[in-house]
Amino acid sequence: MNEDHRKISRSLIFPAIFVIVIWFVKFVEIIFKIDLGVYGLQPLHAKGLIGIITAPLLHVSFSHLFANTIPLFILSGLLFFFYRVIAWRIFILIWLLTGLWVWFLAREDSIHIGASGIVYGLASFLFFSGIIRRDAKLMAITLLIAFLYGGMVWGVFPQFFPRERISWESHLMGLLAGLILAIYYRKAGPQRIIFEWEDEEDENDDHDPEDTMDNHFPNDNPEINYFYQE
């Protein structure tokens, strides 16, 4: 297995574990016939604070769970592959910031469960980070996110889903968390590689007058120096 394959495998370990955990939680509910929704995030209530941690692990139904599973796996995999140096910080901060802001700002008479806030946070971070860093590979990820999940933006507008109990607050807070973290960590992790071309100096100081004009043009074999921007 070459290095690229090992890197991909390592990047998928946590996403796979996280997906297994949220499915395990749902099966526990079904098998033991219990409702863990009481551990969801209830805004502005002290007992709802635990939901900042537990809410992303809970889902109303299997369809709700399946809807979050694939984007969670793909987006977190991309995060750990391209931003492995800061991936843990980004994932945890998206989780906590989204939950905390929902607790402060969402409707008081509601309970929020599901990992969609994290999904929105990951998509937002990957999208905006690629734009900010202006790296070709990361910009490709930006375009991929726009193509695959561009429609997610409508999830922050409750008027489009008046009859559905969608936590648009979690979607909005996740989107904002991803954007803010993309800006704050813009100088951490992968950076755009700057290419600088330098002309080789002519080793012969004696020039034929007839060659004077030729010296104004770049050498045919320029030396290329690569600089990695920290």
Wavefront OBJ file of the C-alpha trace (Angstrom):
o trace
v 0.000 0.000 0.000
v 1.533 3.321 -1.049
v 1.534 6.486 0.999
v -1.556 7.970 -0.679
v -3.589 4.858 0.083
v -2.422 4.894 3.699
v -3.353 8.556 4.008
v -6.830 7.894 2.623
v -7.291 4.945 4.983
v -6.225 6.989 8.008
v -8.536 9.822 6.977
v -11.554 7.506 6.977
v -10.997 5.919 10.390
v -12.745 8.584 12.461
v -15.609 9.170 9.981
v -16.298 5.425 9.991
v -16.226 5.250 13.807
v -18.536 8.256 14.130
v -21.047 6.771 11.689
v -20.963 3.439 13.537
v -21.617 5.218 16.839
v -24.681 7.133 15.655
v -26.150 3.964 14.110
v -25.393 2.027 17.291
v -27.262 4.640 19.345
v -30.322 4.293 17.112
v -30.283 0.509 17.335
v -30.047 0.760 21.139
v -33.210 2.871 21.105
v -35.033 0.339 18.942
v -33.858 -2.811 20.712
v -34.504 -1.557 24.242
v -37.556 0.507 23.233
v -36.313 3.684 24.828
v -36.444 7.294 23.710
v -33.104 9.060 24.007
v -34.576 12.228 22.544
v -34.821 13.554 26.101
v -31.077 14.097 25.851
v -31.501 16.430 22.912
v -30.590 20.095 22.946
v -33.297 22.236 24.569
v -32.448 25.943 24.180
v -32.182 28.142 27.258
v -32.893 25.252 29.653
v -30.165 24.007 31.982
v -31.159 20.378 31.410
v -30.761 20.964 27.682
v -27.071 21.832 27.972
v -26.169 18.144 27.784
v -27.608 18.242 24.284
v -24.647 20.292 23.077
v -22.698 17.032 23.347
v -25.361 14.389 22.824
v -27.754 15.900 20.242
v -25.596 15.070 17.166
v -25.650 11.400 18.197
v -29.459 11.201 18.256
v -31.886 10.927 15.333
v -35.658 10.811 15.062
v -35.838 7.966 12.547
v -33.751 5.780 10.285
v -34.515 8.044 7.347
v -33.240 11.012 9.365
v -30.151 9.030 10.325
v -29.472 7.847 6.779
v -29.838 11.401 5.430
v -26.967 12.502 7.682
v -24.785 9.394 7.383
v -23.452 9.801 3.843
v -22.627 13.533 3.988
v -21.079 13.069 7.432
v -18.805 10.319 6.177
v -17.806 12.125 2.975
v -17.301 15.600 4.446
v -15.434 14.490 7.561
v -13.287 12.219 5.364
v -12.366 15.210 3.184
v -11.610 17.256 6.298
v -9.235 14.660 7.734
v -7.567 14.044 4.371
v -6.863 17.629 3.329
v -6.667 19.339 6.742
v -5.271 16.553 8.915
v -3.111 18.947 10.992
v -6.152 20.893 12.213
v -8.941 18.401 11.462
v -9.639 17.437 15.065
v -9.829 21.069 16.173
v -12.165 21.971 13.330
v -14.506 19.011 13.878
v -14.753 19.495 17.643
v -15.185 23.266 17.396
v -17.925 22.916 14.779
v -19.683 20.435 17.087
v -19.423 22.624 20.192
v -19.961 26.049 18.628
v -23.004 24.916 16.679
v -24.568 23.355 19.767
v -23.752 26.302 22.023
v -25.157 28.877 19.624
v -28.316 26.818 19.085
v -28.779 26.602 22.857
v -28.551 30.390 23.154
v -30.447 31.453 20.030
v -32.937 28.772 18.966
v -36.628 28.531 19.854
v -37.018 27.911 23.563
v -39.956 25.530 23.174
v -38.077 23.032 21.021
v -35.692 20.094 21.301
v -33.017 19.743 18.646
v -31.436 16.413 17.720
v -29.399 15.179 14.772
v -25.975 15.713 13.234
v -27.094 18.066 10.461
v -25.522 21.039 12.234
v -22.142 19.327 11.992
v -22.826 18.444 8.343
v -23.519 22.093 7.540
v -20.439 23.157 9.500
v -18.160 20.768 7.629
v -19.575 21.735 4.232
v -19.221 25.417 5.075
v -15.639 25.073 6.290
v -14.503 23.066 3.270
v -16.269 25.421 0.867
v -15.008 28.722 2.259
v -11.562 27.459 3.218
v -10.852 26.509 -0.381
v -11.824 29.989 -1.538
v -9.777 31.739 1.139
v -6.614 29.675 0.634
v -6.770 29.809 -3.195
v -5.074 26.439 -3.540
v -5.940 24.466 -6.669
v -6.712 21.198 -4.838
v -8.736 22.915 -2.143
v -10.615 24.963 -4.743
v -11.516 21.677 -6.414
v -13.041 20.574 -3.113
v -14.959 23.866 -2.990
v -16.449 23.139 -6.395
v -17.240 19.557 -5.345
v -19.055 20.779 -2.222
v -21.014 23.299 -4.293
v -21.976 20.570 -6.761
v -22.926 17.886 -4.235
v -24.355 19.953 -1.395
v -25.157 23.371 -2.833
v -28.844 22.714 -2.266
v -28.236 22.489 1.475
v -28.324 26.279 1.696
v -32.127 26.179 1.500
v -32.140 24.324 4.805
v -31.495 27.567 6.688
v -34.777 29.090 5.496
v -37.695 27.690 7.535
v -40.293 29.263 5.235
v -39.389 26.715 2.568
v -40.370 23.851 4.897
v -43.366 25.183 6.863
v -44.797 21.737 7.638
v -41.569 19.968 8.513
v -39.859 20.017 11.884
v -36.434 20.983 10.608
v -33.837 22.490 12.934
v -32.962 25.344 10.612
v -31.195 26.981 13.556
v -28.714 24.096 13.675
v -28.177 24.418 9.940
v -27.586 28.171 10.169
v -25.321 27.965 13.210
v -23.304 25.163 11.617
v -22.883 27.185 8.431
v -21.689 30.220 10.417
v -19.341 28.101 12.537
v -17.720 26.640 9.419
v -17.294 30.082 7.848
v -15.765 31.625 10.984
v -13.375 28.704 11.481
v -12.333 28.852 7.811
v -11.375 32.499 8.327
v -9.767 32.020 11.736
v -7.647 29.019 10.669
v -6.823 30.368 7.211
v -3.086 30.335 8.025
v -3.101 26.871 9.619
v -2.963 23.611 7.713
v -2.423 23.398 3.943
v -1.433 26.584 2.129
v -1.198 27.614 -1.472
v 2.194 26.774 -2.991
v 3.874 29.796 -4.530
v 5.986 29.174 -7.613
v 8.856 31.536 -8.281
v 10.911 31.408 -11.442
v 14.428 32.757 -11.361
v 16.597 33.311 -14.381
v 19.955 31.628 -14.367
v 22.851 34.003 -14.410
v 25.114 33.704 -17.364
v 28.397 32.288 -16.128
v 30.347 33.911 -18.936
v 30.967 37.598 -18.265
v 32.343 38.196 -21.757
v 29.459 38.977 -24.084
v 29.623 39.404 -27.774
v 28.057 42.770 -28.666
v 25.829 40.977 -31.136
v 24.328 38.944 -28.253
v 23.328 42.003 -26.201
v 19.670 41.841 -27.170
v 19.469 38.134 -26.382
v 20.432 38.791 -22.761
v 17.160 40.635 -22.182
v 15.168 37.430 -22.620
v 14.752 34.633 -19.989
v 17.137 31.722 -20.040
v 15.760 28.710 -21.859
v 16.214 26.533 -18.764
v 15.118 28.574 -15.754
v 15.695 27.189 -12.287
v 12.406 26.669 -10.477
v 12.289 27.158 -6.706
v 9.309 25.914 -4.716
v 8.309 27.731 -1.552
v 5.899 26.237 0.979
v 3.974 28.964 2.699
v 3.667 28.289 6.417
l 1 2 3 4 5 6 7 8 9 10 11 12 13 14 15 16 17 18 19 20 21 22 23 24 25 26 27 28 29 30 31 32 33 34 35 36 37 38 39 40 41 42 43 44 45 46 47 48 49 50 51 52 53 54 55 56 57 58 59 60 61 62 63 64 65 66 67 68 69 70 71 72 73 74 75 76 77 78 79 80 81 82 83 84 85 86 87 88 89 90 91 92 93 94 95 96 97 98 99 100 101 102 103 104 105 106 107 108 109 110 111 112 113 114 115 116 117 118 119 120 121 122 123 124 125 126 127 128 129 130 131 132 133 134 135 136 137 138 139 140 141 142 143 144 145 146 147 148 149 150 151 152 153 154 155 156 157 158 159 160 161 162 163 164 165 166 167 168 169 170 171 172 173 174 175 176 177 178 179 180 181 182 183 184 185 186 187 188 189 190 191 192 193 194 195 196 197 198 199 200 201 202 203 204 205 206 207 208 209 210 211 212 213 214 215 216 217 218 219 220 221 222 223 224 225 226 227 228 229 230
